[in-house]
Amino acid sequence: MPGTIPEDTVSDSLQSTIDLPQTFLSIVGLPVPRTMTGVDEKAVWIGETQNIRDHVIVENQHQPTTMNMRTYINRRYKLTVHFNRRYGELYDLENDPGEYVNLWDKPENQALKQDLLLKFIHGEMAKAPLPMPRIAGA
């Protein structure tokens, strides 16, 4: 966006491809439908704020019979749940940026895993738009 976003601008903000439609509509000044998912990242893109999201969710589903997993990522942790499997992955991205040490089964990390799983479920639920249309006069 010449004149709006300087060339070669880099951000470490957590963003998702689901945010692109809302952000593009906002940038061109069109209204965003209340039923649209994602968040408007325009303020991050033009440098008004550093971050809008505190997490992203990544979906990997290649074929119904091969791979189906979801990953919750925040600034520090990455948690991956595999469909119909008891195993998973949990990495401390601050202390293990190469993701070599899987903390999923380590007893000392079970409270952390429980907390991240709950945040993950809340993140999944928040993806659904909740437009509260008025259906009757007040």
GUPAKOL-231523 format. One record per residue (C-alpha): x, y, z; residue number from 1. Coordinates in Angstrom, 1 decimal, m for minus. Example, Ala and Ser with C-alpha at 12.3 -4.5 7.8 and 13.67 -1.06 7.14 Angstrom:
2
+--------+--------+--------+-----+
|   east |  north |     up | seq |
+--------+--------+--------+-----+
|   12.3 |   m4.5 |    7.8 |   1 |
|   13.7 |   m1.1 |    7.1 |   2 |
+--------+--------+--------+-----+
***
This chain:
138
+--------+--------+--------+-----+
|   east |  north |     up | seq |
+--------+--------+--------+-----+
|    0.0 |    0.0 |    0.0 |   1 |
|    2.2 |    2.8 |   m1.2 |   2 |
|    1.9 |    5.9 |    0.9 |   3 |
|    0.2 |    3.9 |    3.7 |   4 |
|    2.5 |    1.0 |    4.7 |   5 |
|    6.3 |    1.6 |    4.2 |   6 |
|    8.0 |   m0.9 |    1.9 |   7 |
|    9.8 |   m3.8 |    3.6 |   8 |
|    7.7 |   m3.4 |    6.7 |   9 |
|    7.9 |   m6.5 |    8.9 |  10 |
|    5.7 |   m7.4 |   11.8 |  11 |
|    5.7 |  m10.3 |   14.3 |  12 |
|    2.0 |   m9.9 |   15.0 |  13 |
|    0.0 |  m13.1 |   15.2 |  14 |
|   m2.4 |  m13.0 |   12.2 |  15 |
|   m4.5 |  m15.5 |   10.3 |  16 |
|   m5.6 |  m15.9 |    6.7 |  17 |
|   m9.2 |  m15.7 |    8.0 |  18 |
|   m8.5 |  m12.1 |    8.9 |  19 |
|   m7.7 |  m11.1 |    5.3 |  20 |
|  m11.2 |  m10.5 |    4.0 |  21 |
|  m12.2 |   m8.3 |    7.0 |  22 |
|   m8.9 |   m6.4 |    6.7 |  23 |
|   m9.2 |   m5.8 |    2.9 |  24 |
|  m12.8 |   m4.6 |    3.3 |  25 |
|  m11.7 |   m2.2 |    6.1 |  26 |
|   m8.8 |   m0.8 |    4.0 |  27 |
|  m11.0 |    0.0 |    1.0 |  28 |
|  m13.7 |    1.5 |    3.3 |  29 |
|  m16.4 |   m1.1 |    2.8 |  30 |
|  m18.6 |   m2.3 |    5.6 |  31 |
|  m17.8 |   m5.7 |    7.1 |  32 |
|  m20.8 |   m8.0 |    7.3 |  33 |
|  m21.6 |   m8.9 |   10.9 |  34 |
|  m21.6 |  m12.6 |   10.0 |  35 |
|  m18.0 |  m12.6 |    8.7 |  36 |
|  m15.4 |  m14.4 |   10.8 |  37 |
|  m11.9 |  m13.2 |   11.4 |  38 |
|  m10.7 |   m9.8 |   12.7 |  39 |
|   m9.8 |   m6.5 |   11.1 |  40 |
|   m5.9 |   m6.3 |   11.2 |  41 |
|   m5.8 |   m2.8 |    9.5 |  42 |
|   m4.5 |   m1.1 |   12.6 |  43 |
|   m1.6 |   m3.5 |   12.8 |  44 |
|   m0.8 |   m3.2 |    9.0 |  45 |
|   m0.7 |    0.6 |    9.1 |  46 |
|    1.3 |    0.7 |   12.4 |  47 |
|   m1.3 |    2.1 |   14.8 |  48 |
|   m0.9 |   m1.0 |   17.1 |  49 |
|    1.5 |   m3.8 |   17.6 |  50 |
|   m1.0 |   m6.7 |   18.0 |  51 |
|   m4.7 |   m7.5 |   17.8 |  52 |
|   m4.7 |  m11.3 |   18.2 |  53 |
|   m3.3 |  m13.1 |   21.2 |  54 |
|   m3.4 |  m16.5 |   19.3 |  55 |
|   m3.9 |  m18.2 |   16.0 |  56 |
|   m5.4 |  m21.6 |   15.1 |  57 |
|   m3.9 |  m23.5 |   12.3 |  58 |
|   m5.9 |  m26.3 |   10.6 |  59 |
|   m4.3 |  m29.2 |    8.8 |  60 |
|   m6.6 |  m31.6 |    7.1 |  61 |
|   m5.1 |  m33.2 |    4.0 |  62 |
|   m7.4 |  m36.2 |    3.5 |  63 |
|  m10.1 |  m37.7 |    5.8 |  64 |
|   m7.9 |  m40.8 |    6.2 |  65 |
|   m4.4 |  m39.3 |    6.5 |  66 |
|   m4.0 |  m36.1 |    8.5 |  67 |
|   m6.4 |  m34.1 |   10.6 |  68 |
|   m5.0 |  m31.8 |   13.3 |  69 |
|   m5.4 |  m28.4 |   14.8 |  70 |
|   m2.7 |  m26.2 |   16.3 |  71 |
|   m3.2 |  m23.4 |   18.8 |  72 |
|   m0.3 |  m20.9 |   18.9 |  73 |
|    0.2 |  m18.0 |   21.2 |  74 |
|    3.3 |  m15.9 |   21.7 |  75 |
|    5.0 |  m18.5 |   23.8 |  76 |
|    3.4 |  m21.9 |   23.2 |  77 |
|    2.4 |  m24.2 |   20.4 |  78 |
|   m0.1 |  m27.0 |   21.1 |  79 |
|   m1.2 |  m29.5 |   18.4 |  80 |
|   m4.1 |  m31.9 |   18.8 |  81 |
|   m4.3 |  m34.9 |   16.4 |  82 |
|   m7.9 |  m36.1 |   15.5 |  83 |
|   m8.8 |  m39.4 |   17.3 |  84 |
|   m5.3 |  m39.7 |   18.9 |  85 |
|   m4.3 |  m39.6 |   22.5 |  86 |
|   m1.0 |  m38.0 |   21.7 |  87 |
|   m0.2 |  m34.5 |   20.8 |  88 |
|    2.5 |  m31.9 |   20.8 |  89 |
|    3.3 |  m29.0 |   23.1 |  90 |
|    6.3 |  m26.8 |   22.7 |  91 |
|    7.6 |  m23.8 |   24.6 |  92 |
|    8.6 |  m21.5 |   21.7 |  93 |
|   10.5 |  m19.2 |   24.0 |  94 |
|   12.8 |  m21.8 |   25.4 |  95 |
|   12.7 |  m24.3 |   22.5 |  96 |
|   12.2 |  m22.3 |   19.3 |  97 |
|   13.3 |  m25.3 |   17.2 |  98 |
|   10.5 |  m27.5 |   18.8 |  99 |
|   12.8 |  m30.3 |   19.8 | 100 |
|   11.3 |  m31.1 |   23.3 | 101 |
|    7.7 |  m32.2 |   23.2 | 102 |
|    6.1 |  m31.3 |   26.6 | 103 |
|    2.8 |  m33.0 |   26.0 | 104 |
|    3.3 |  m36.1 |   28.3 | 105 |
|    5.6 |  m34.5 |   30.9 | 106 |
|    3.9 |  m34.6 |   34.3 | 107 |
|    5.2 |  m31.2 |   35.3 | 108 |
|    3.4 |  m29.6 |   32.2 | 109 |
|   m0.1 |  m31.1 |   32.7 | 110 |
|   m1.6 |  m27.9 |   34.2 | 111 |
|   m0.1 |  m25.9 |   31.3 | 112 |
|   m1.5 |  m28.3 |   28.8 | 113 |
|   m4.9 |  m28.2 |   30.4 | 114 |
|   m4.9 |  m24.4 |   30.4 | 115 |
|   m3.8 |  m24.3 |   26.7 | 116 |
|   m6.5 |  m26.8 |   25.7 | 117 |
|   m9.1 |  m24.7 |   27.3 | 118 |
|   m7.8 |  m21.6 |   25.6 | 119 |
|   m7.8 |  m23.6 |   22.3 | 120 |
|  m11.4 |  m24.6 |   22.8 | 121 |
|  m12.4 |  m21.0 |   23.5 | 122 |
|  m10.5 |  m19.9 |   20.4 | 123 |
|  m12.3 |  m22.5 |   18.3 | 124 |
|  m15.7 |  m21.3 |   19.7 | 125 |
|  m14.8 |  m17.6 |   19.1 | 126 |
|  m14.3 |  m18.3 |   15.3 | 127 |
|  m18.0 |  m18.5 |   14.9 | 128 |
|  m19.6 |  m15.1 |   14.2 | 129 |
|  m22.1 |  m14.1 |   16.8 | 130 |
|  m24.1 |  m11.3 |   15.3 | 131 |
|  m26.9 |  m10.6 |   17.7 | 132 |
|  m29.6 |   m9.4 |   15.4 | 133 |
|  m32.5 |   m7.5 |   16.9 | 134 |
|  m35.7 |   m9.6 |   16.4 | 135 |
|  m38.1 |   m7.5 |   18.5 | 136 |
|  m38.6 |   m3.9 |   19.6 | 137 |
|  m37.2 |   m3.0 |   23.0 | 138 |
+--------+--------+--------+-----+
***
